[in-house]
């Protein structure tokens, strides 16, 4: 799979497109999961089913551009989703696992019937994905060492929206930050830091069925002439201010990626959200080291399933030809043979194209090692990487922060990791 994260996006001139064959007329439907019941939605953390600001525009405009007017939109506590996924029949071999998951969902939405659900309809799919990603959000939050309450001291989405709309971005937000004395230790004083791991607005996902539709969206809004999965840094442009962060977005087409199983899509969202989380953590000013982004992405997807792996590549590069489901024995072999990239090697990589198959697996393993070695230090280490004084993550900066937090040189970190691998991973 190809997926990219690019610098500040540029809104291109609007173009006219012929509606695809998938164009559909608006149908009045009621959500089969929440039935638009405000009390049920509020209790479950669902804000609304749209419309709302989304990607480079908003949900209504995306429907107009693609001609799919019966898309499903959903806003949860930390996310906004757009979907035109088709209903998906649960395979017999997976019914037990899905019944367990739907039983959890039923606690939030009483209309869900785990025993009678053999197909996930369009509404169920987006609700279930929101449920999963909210759990992922809480897991990643736990890794940072911060709490939800600490981020909630920062400005709300509406305060950012008002500051941008009123042309008072700098003045209004500076006042909020100066007056706020309850910011958690370690949080930077950057104006623009928001409640969503540091981003001003919620994370966004677009899940399209047809390759043609997703390709049209990319051409229309960001000028990309392909239908590859895409991560994007969405910005706004206040008067007299450089473009500033709004939200981090990820979109894909299940047809283009040949995603036949719901868990394939689930892994795709987990992987790419992990990378967007790292990019947005403490605001999108410093990208995390590329090996850490890849390693955490693999960690999050493999927490869900070993069956579907994603390998981030640079735009225009050829995707990896290797793949495997069981990674631990392979990593152990790399260590024994002296073939595993060291921390210094990984820290020197500047783009996804620098990582081969062995580097992907090694990055994943080293992230796992650091998490398990000392979870508190892991959170502090990530925070320092994302708030580095020089606003870079070059090799010297990574070396210094590793020493500051862990007390290790690159060589010592490699020794500690190799010993852990030999003790932890099976031979085959």
C-alpha positions in Angstrom: 0.0 0.0 0.0 1.2 3.5 -0.7 0.4 6.3 1.7 1.9 9.7 1.9 2.1 12.6 4.3 2.9 15.8 2.6 3.7 19.4 3.7 1.1 22.1 3.9 -1.6 21.5 1.4 -2.5 23.9 -1.4 -6.1 24.5 -2.4 -6.2 24.4 -6.2 -8.6 26.1 -8.5 -11.9 24.3 -8.7 -12.4 22.1 -11.8 -15.6 20.6 -13.3 -15.9 16.9 -13.5 -18.4 14.5 -15.0 -20.3 12.6 -12.4 -19.2 9.0 -12.1 -21.4 6.0 -12.6 -21.6 5.7 -8.8 -23.5 9.0 -8.5 -26.6 8.4 -6.5 -29.7 10.5 -5.5 -30.2 11.6 -1.9 -32.3 9.2 0.1 -33.9 9.9 3.4 -32.5 7.3 5.7 -32.4 6.8 9.5 -29.2 5.5 11.1 -29.8 1.8 11.9 -27.4 2.1 14.9 -28.3 5.3 16.8 -31.6 6.2 14.9 -30.5 9.9 15.3 -31.7 9.7 18.9 -29.9 12.6 20.6 -29.9 11.0 24.0 -28.4 7.8 22.7 -25.8 9.7 20.6 -24.8 11.9 23.5 -24.3 8.9 25.8 -22.2 7.2 23.2 -20.0 10.2 22.4 -21.5 10.8 19.0 -21.8 14.5 18.1 -23.7 14.3 14.9 -24.0 12.8 11.4 -22.9 16.0 9.6 -22.6 18.2 7.9 -19.2 19.6 9.1 -15.9 21.0 8.0 -13.8 18.2 6.5 -10.6 17.8 4.5 -9.9 21.0 2.4 -13.6 21.8 2.3 -16.7 20.3 4.0 -18.9 17.2 3.8 -21.5 18.8 1.6 -19.0 19.9 -1.0 -17.4 16.5 -1.1 -20.8 14.9 -1.8 -21.3 17.5 -4.6 -17.9 16.8 -6.2 -18.2 13.0 -6.2 -21.9 12.9 -6.8 -22.5 10.4 -4.0 -25.1 12.2 -2.0 -26.0 9.4 0.3 -22.6 9.2 2.0 -22.6 8.5 5.7 -21.0 11.1 7.9 -20.2 10.8 11.6 -18.5 13.0 14.2 -17.4 11.3 17.4 -15.5 12.7 20.4 -12.1 12.8 18.7 -12.8 12.1 15.0 -14.8 13.0 11.9 -15.6 10.3 9.4 -17.0 10.2 5.8 -17.9 6.9 4.2 -19.6 5.4 1.2 -18.7 1.8 2.1 -21.0 -0.9 0.9 -22.6 -3.4 3.3 -20.2 -6.2 4.3 -21.2 -9.8 5.1 -19.4 -11.3 8.1 -17.6 -14.5 7.2 -18.7 -17.6 9.1 -15.2 -18.0 10.6 -15.2 -14.5 12.0 -18.7 -14.5 13.5 -17.6 -15.2 17.0 -15.1 -12.3 17.0 -17.6 -9.9 15.5 -20.3 -11.0 18.0 -18.0 -10.1 20.8 -17.2 -6.7 19.3 -20.9 -6.0 18.6 -21.8 -6.9 22.1 -19.5 -4.1 23.3 -21.1 -1.8 20.8 -24.5 -2.7 22.1 -23.7 -1.3 25.5 -23.6 2.1 23.7 -26.3 1.5 21.1 -29.2 -0.7 22.4 -30.6 -1.2 18.9 -27.5 -3.3 17.9 -28.3 -7.0 18.0 -25.1 -9.0 18.0 -26.8 -12.4 17.5 -28.9 -11.3 14.5 -26.3 -9.2 12.8 -24.8 -11.2 9.9 -24.1 -8.1 7.7 -22.6 -4.8 8.7 -24.7 -2.2 6.9 -23.4 1.2 5.8 -24.3 2.8 9.1 -23.0 0.0 11.2 -19.6 0.1 9.4 -19.0 3.8 10.2 -20.2 3.5 13.8 -18.1 0.4 14.3 -15.0 2.1 12.9 -15.6 5.2 15.1 -15.9 2.9 18.1 -12.6 1.2 17.2 -10.7 4.4 16.5 -11.9 6.0 19.8 -10.4 3.0 21.6 -7.2 3.5 19.6 -7.2 7.1 20.6 -7.3 6.2 24.3 -4.6 3.6 23.8 -2.2 6.1 22.2 -3.1 8.7 24.8 -2.0 6.3 27.5 1.4 5.9 25.7 2.0 9.6 25.9 1.8 9.8 29.7 -0.7 12.7 29.4 -4.4 12.6 30.3 -7.5 13.8 28.4 -8.1 16.5 31.1 -4.6 18.0 30.5 -5.3 18.5 26.8 -8.8 19.9 27.5 -7.2 22.9 29.2 -6.2 24.0 25.7 -8.5 26.0 23.4 -11.6 24.4 22.0 -12.3 23.9 18.3 -14.8 26.8 18.4 -12.2 29.1 19.9 -9.9 28.4 17.0 -12.8 28.8 14.5 -13.8 32.1 16.0 -10.2 33.4 16.0 -9.8 32.5 12.3 -13.2 33.9 11.3 -12.8 37.1 13.2 -9.3 37.8 11.8 -7.9 37.9 15.3 -6.0 34.6 15.3 -2.8 35.9 16.9 -4.4 38.2 19.5 -7.2 36.0 20.7 -5.2 32.8 20.9 -2.2 34.5 22.5 -4.5 35.8 25.2 -6.0 32.4 25.8 -2.5 30.9 26.1 -1.1 33.6 28.3 -4.1 33.4 30.7 -4.0 29.6 30.9 -1.9 28.7 33.9 -3.0 25.0 34.0 -1.1 23.6 31.1 0.5 20.3 31.9 4.3 20.2 32.5 6.2 19.5 29.2 3.6 21.0 27.0 5.1 23.7 24.8 3.8 27.2 24.8 3.1 27.3 21.1 0.1 29.3 20.1 -2.0 26.9 18.1 -1.7 23.9 20.4 -5.1 22.2 20.6 -7.1 19.6 22.4 -6.6 16.7 20.0 -3.1 15.5 21.0 -2.1 19.1 20.2 -4.0 19.6 17.0 -6.7 22.3 17.0 -9.4 20.1 15.4 -10.4 16.4 15.3 -8.7 13.8 13.2 -10.5 12.9 10.0 -11.0 9.7 7.9 -12.5 9.3 4.5 -13.4 5.8 3.4 -14.5 5.6 -0.2 -15.6 2.5 -2.1 -14.7 3.3 -5.7 -11.2 4.1 -6.9 -12.7 6.5 -9.4 -14.5 8.5 -6.7 -11.4 8.8 -4.5 -9.2 9.7 -7.4 -11.6 12.5 -8.3 -11.5 13.8 -4.7 -7.7 13.9 -4.7 -7.6 15.6 -8.1 -10.2 18.2 -7.2 -8.9 19.2 -3.8 -5.2 18.6 -3.8 -4.3 18.1 -7.5 -3.0 14.5 -7.1 -3.6 12.4 -10.2 -3.7 9.0 -8.5 -6.0 7.0 -6.2 -3.4 6.0 -3.7 -4.2 6.2 0.0 -3.3 9.7 1.3 -2.5 11.4 4.6 -2.9 15.2 4.5 -2.1 18.1 6.7 -5.2 20.4 6.5 -4.6 24.0 7.3 -6.3 27.4 7.5 -4.8 30.7 6.6 -5.6 33.5 9.0 -5.0 37.1 7.7 -1.3 38.2 8.2 -0.4 34.7 9.5 1.4 31.8 7.9 -0.8 28.8 7.2 -1.4 27.0 10.4 -2.5 23.5 11.4 -6.2 22.6 11.5 -6.5 18.8 11.3 -4.8 15.7 10.0 -6.7 13.6 7.5 -6.5 10.2 6.0 -8.4 8.8 3.0 -8.5 5.7 0.8 -10.5 3.7 -1.7 -11.2 0.1 -0.7 -11.5 -0.9 -4.3 -8.1 0.6 -5.2 -6.5 -1.2 -2.3 -8.4 -4.5 -3.0 -9.7 -4.5 0.5 -12.2 -7.4 0.7 -12.2 -7.8 4.5 -13.4 -5.3 7.1 -10.3 -6.0 9.2 -8.1 -5.0 6.2 -9.7 -1.6 6.3 -9.5 -1.6 10.1 -5.7 -2.2 10.0 -5.3 0.6 7.4 -7.0 3.1 9.6 -5.1 2.0 12.7 -1.7 2.2 10.9 -2.3 5.7 9.4 -3.9 7.1 12.5 -0.8 6.1 14.5 1.3 8.2 12.0 -1.1 11.1 12.0 -1.1 10.9 15.8 2.7 11.2 15.9 2.7 14.0 13.4 0.0 16.0 15.3 1.3 15.3 18.8 2.2 18.6 20.4 1.1 20.3 17.1 2.3 19.6 13.6 5.5 21.5 13.7 8.1 18.7 14.0 7.6 15.4 12.3 8.6 12.4 14.4 11.5 10.3 13.0 10.4 8.4 10.0 11.4 5.0 11.6 9.3 5.8 14.7 6.3 6.8 12.6 6.5 3.5 10.6 7.2 1.5 13.8 4.2 2.8 15.6 2.0 2.4 12.6 2.9 -1.3 12.4 2.5 -1.7 16.2 -1.1 -0.3 16.0 -2.2 -2.4 13.0 -0.6 -5.6 14.3 -2.4 -5.1 17.7 -5.5 -5.7 15.6 -4.4 -8.3 13.1 -1.2 -9.8 11.7 -2.8 -10.5 8.4 -2.8 -7.1 6.8 0.4 -5.0 6.8 1.0 -1.6 5.4 4.3 -0.2 4.1 4.6 3.5 3.7 6.4 4.6 0.6 7.4 7.9 -1.0 5.3 9.2 -3.8 6.2 7.5 -7.1 8.3 4.7 -5.6 7.7 1.0 -6.1 6.0 -0.7 -3.2 7.8 -3.4 -1.3 7.6 -6.9 -2.7 8.2 -8.7 0.6 5.6 -9.4 3.2 5.1 -11.8 6.2 2.6 -12.3 9.0 4.9 -13.5 11.7 7.6 -10.9 12.3 9.2 -12.0 15.6 11.2 -15.0 14.2 12.4 -12.9 11.3 13.6 -10.1 13.6 15.4 -12.6 15.7 17.2 -13.9 12.7 18.3 -10.4 11.7 19.7 -9.9 15.2 21.6 -13.2 15.3 23.0 -12.6 11.8 23.9 -9.0 12.5 21.6 -7.8 9.7 19.3 -5.6 11.7 19.6 -1.8 11.2 20.9 -0.1 14.3 19.4 2.9 16.1 21.9 5.1 14.3 21.0 3.7 10.9 17.3 4.2 11.5 17.8 7.7 12.9 19.6 8.7 9.7 16.6 7.8 7.5 14.7 10.9 6.3 12.0 9.4 4.1 9.9 6.3 3.8 11.8 5.2 0.7 14.9 4.8 2.9 13.3 1.9 4.7 13.6 -1.6 3.3 11.6 -4.6 4.5 14.2 -5.4 7.3 14.0 -1.7 8.5 10.2 -1.8 8.7 10.3 -4.9 10.9 13.2 -3.6 13.0 11.5 -0.3 13.5 8.4 -2.1 14.7 10.4 -4.2 17.1 12.4 -1.3 18.5 9.2 0.6 19.2 7.8 -2.4 21.0 11.0 -2.8 23.0 11.0 0.9 24.2 7.3 0.7 25.1 7.8 -2.4 27.2 11.2 -1.4 28.7 9.8 1.7 30.4 6.3 3.1 29.4 6.9 6.4 31.3 10.2 7.0 29.6 8.6 6.1 26.2 6.0 8.9 26.6 8.7 11.4 27.7 11.0 10.4 24.8 8.2 11.0 22.3 7.3 14.3 23.8 10.9 15.5 23.7 11.3 14.4 20.1 8.2 16.4 19.1 9.2 19.5 21.1 12.9 19.6 20.2 14.4 23.1 20.6 15.8 23.1 17.0 12.4 21.9 15.6 14.2 19.0 13.8 14.6 15.3 14.3 17.9 14.9 12.6 20.4 12.3 13.8 22.2 14.5 16.4 18.9 15.5 17.9 17.7 11.9 18.2 21.1 10.9 19.7 20.9 13.6 22.3 17.2 12.9 23.3 17.9 9.1 23.5 20.8 9.9 25.9 18.8 12.4 27.9 15.8 10.2 28.4 17.1 6.6 28.4 20.8 7.2 29.3 21.9 5.2 26.3 24.1 5.8 23.3 23.0 4.4 20.0 25.3 1.4 20.5 24.1 0.7 24.0 20.4 0.9 22.9 21.2 -1.7 20.2 22.8 -4.0 22.8 19.7 -3.7 25.1 17.3 -4.3 22.2 19.2 -7.3 20.9 19.3 -8.9 24.3 15.5 -8.3 24.7 14.8 -9.8 21.2 16.8 -13.0 22.0 15.0 -13.4 25.3 11.5 -12.6 24.0 11.1 -13.7 20.4 10.7 -17.4 19.3 13.1 -19.1 16.9 10.2 -19.9 14.5 
